[in-house]
Structure formats: C-alpha cells, structure tokens
C-alpha cells in the first residue's frame, strides 16, 4: 500500500478523536465561488463597482439590498445542484465509522451535511438558513436563487436576512466556542485546503496542543513546516484514494515531521 495511505490510515485508526478542519480549497474543487470569491476580484469590481468584502457587510446590505442579493445569487450561488466531492463523502464515511468527531468549516454551502455528516460546525453560518427577521421562517439557497428580485418571506413579504455572517461581524460565540473545544480535544487534527497561517483560522487552530497535525493542501509555505505531516497533492485525490478505497498516487509529496 502507498506510503501516504499507510500514514493517514495509521493516524486515523490509532486515534480516539479525529477533527477535520476544512478550508476554502475544498470548496473550490466543487466549482463554487465562496463568499469572497477571491479569484474573481477584478470581475466583481468591474461588474458591481465594489469588492466582495464591501458587498458582504451589514451597511451595504442596509443601503443596497438589491445589489447585495444580485451578488448573492450570481457570485456566491454560482452553481446549482452541487454534489459533494470526495472530501465530503470521505468525511461522512469516517464520521459514520466513528473516526471523525467533528468537521469545522467556514464554508456556507452545507455540502458536508448533504454528504451525510452530522457533527458539522459552520463558523460563518449557512446559505441554507436564510431567515425572515419577523416570523423566523428559514429559506434555503434554492429559494434565494429562484426568487424574482430581492428574496422576501412568502408569509410576511419582508426581505430575508442571509444565513451567513457579514464581514466585520463577530462570529457567533456558540459556534466559535464549540469549534475551539473540538480542536482542543482532538487527538488527530486534519487540516484540508487552507493555510495554517490564515488569519481566519489562527485563533481556532492555536487551541490544538497535540502532535498529530496533518496538513493536506496543494501548496504550503515555510510557515507551515511545523505540521507533523504535510501532503501536497490535490485534496480530493488524497481523500478519494486514501479514505474511499483507492491507492494513493506514487508522485504525491509528503513530509513527515514526527
């Protein structure tokens, strides 16, 4: 069996508590843009006259709700009927087997739940939980995408509040605490599709005090050399081959620092 598969399976099977921290590159493999859509900076500026980070704010929502929802529909929800990729399916398989206790993600698309995962902590909320500020009714992303103009509650006729946090808002304290506790209690921490130096994750990852930090990302920096195991290969391929049953490729690059 391939060296990478041996290492990953040894860590997972020998662990009492594996936590998966999932970054934006996992989402990118589905073709979804995400909230910021960093790869479309110039296109967004050209089309809207603002950056994504300016649009996804509470003041912008209050002043230009129609533009906000145009961005939501066409940039954030750029694809419909998206199916979970190998990473999501592998996480569900590992959770069902009792190997993974929690999945922590800042992505908003609910793909881990769609794959069958139960213990998912969505730090920034979900595009599947848009809410009427009056009656509290929840509306999914499909309702947002298909709405004519600005989406409103079908009961109250009130503009819906998006299910994810605006930039500049504090992360929900309950979700953040749950994520930090999960990371702190982890025996093995699988970090997939993100940089360890990411400002977004720094405050969460610092709670991990173990010695089985596994980073799976297509590229890493010198600052991330402290990970105990580094795998630089397309993330979906790693999970497909090492968790869903196929052999890992011979040319995958690993660095074991334990």
Buried (B, 14 or more C-beta within 10 A) or exposed (E): EBEBBEBBBEBBEEBEBBBBBBBBBBBBBBEBBBBBBBEBEEEBEEEBEBBBBBBBBEEBBEEBBEBBBBBBBEBBBBEEEBEBBBBBBBBBBBBEEEBBBBBBBBBBBBBBBBBBBEBBBBBBBBBBBBBBEEEEBEBBBEBBBEBEEBBBBEEBEEBBBBBBBBBEEEBBEEBBEBBBEBBBBBBBBBBBBBBBEBEBBEEBBEBBEBEBBBBBBBEBEEEBEEBBBBBBBBBBBBBBBBBEEEEBEEEBEBBEEE
